[in-house]
């Protein structure tokens, strides 16, 4: 059995979004599960829109997600080059083959003529497809148009009486009639190759065995199969995964939380969180728990890919972010935190800070909040906090201050003194004390708050509470 090879082939015309990233992930997981090869190819034939910086961002994003490719840019391989802009000579050879076989022809129809053609077809209730206007032009007629300075596209000739049938890895058997497809463009008027052609040819020449891509490419597959069969090239197996929709069932967009990977990374999402979420977005795992990359790959199964659209759920993404925060190593979590934390937290308190606040943070701004809350000299109290401190009374906080003077940062001992001398217990004890020390009613365990703030900080904040309570 031939080794499995999958691929991810982005166009460097923008930044990778979650939909693109999920496609890359599914292909990488399947390759890893099969002990195969994950290939990266850059489809940069759109010269006007392709930008070098987007190539760099793409590689950076994939590596950040741990989606390392075993063949492609920066790695090499037997099928180099892996940039389509460098493969035009290869495509030109295959164009010549198709023209020689009579399976492709020059089309001189203008975009205006094509648009009129489509409008007429729609108005008569027919699907828009090329009517074959230039299909029967003679060599002399073609030369005459060339002499006029017209630059033709090249169309693949689709026999009306042929049907293309293939077994989709997700949707099962698919059948497309040639009469519904029509002759399609395989070379642009400027001589460059569109996706339909070069994508198929490169998959064959690079030995790609399995193509996992979005449902929006399903109608491209019969066209690409016809091209490969006409050229006598091997055909991969295709699987079309469900598209991602917003919670309301509309196409996934920015209003639903759609962001590119650069934005997600800047926002503080951990790669492990995105991997665990995206791997389940349109793919079922029997194991509902957090999994490592290796576990996600080992349990990935093509038969578990859903035919129904996947719905984005921000709460689920945040669930996996919390799971990832729980598991990331202390040093990595510290590095993940922002400069605000690095500049605010004393060097001798860094490790304790990370361990203490880990259960209370989801993003970098949460860590920033606790860094400023615990280590800034001036603590800001809300009106509600001030009111509760005043209601608690001066005696409570004076007792707490006296206890700290005697017991230091021993939280348990201090609380016992307050309980014995004031009779306060439960929420009546812990909530006023927490408010005085942090300004909020939630956060790390009090034993950690005491240790992080330190004796001098505890005294200063309790003295402020005494003043407020008067």
Secondary structure, DSSP 8 states (H G I E B T S, - for coil): ----EEEE---SSS--BHHHHHHHHHHHHHHHHTT-EEEE-B----TTT--HHHHHHHHHHHHHTT---SBBTTTB-TT---BGGG-HHHHHHHHHHHHHHTSEEEE---HHHHHHHHHHHHHTT-------TTTT--HHHHHHHHHTT---EEEE---TT-EEEEEETTTEEEEEEHHHH--EEEE-TTS---HHHHHHHHHHHTT--EEEEEGGGHHHHHHHHHHHHHHT----EEEEE--EE-TTSSB--GGGT--BHHHHHHTT--HHHHHHHHTTSSB--S--S---HHHHHHT--GGGB-SS-EE--HHHHHHHHHHHHHHS-HHHHHHHS-HHHHHHS-GGGHHHHHHHHGGG-SSHHHHHHHHHHHH-SS----HHHHHHHHHH-HHHHHHHHHHHHHHTT-HHHHHHHHHHHH---THHHHHHHHHHHHSSS-SS-HHHHHHHHHHHHHHHHHHHHHHHH-
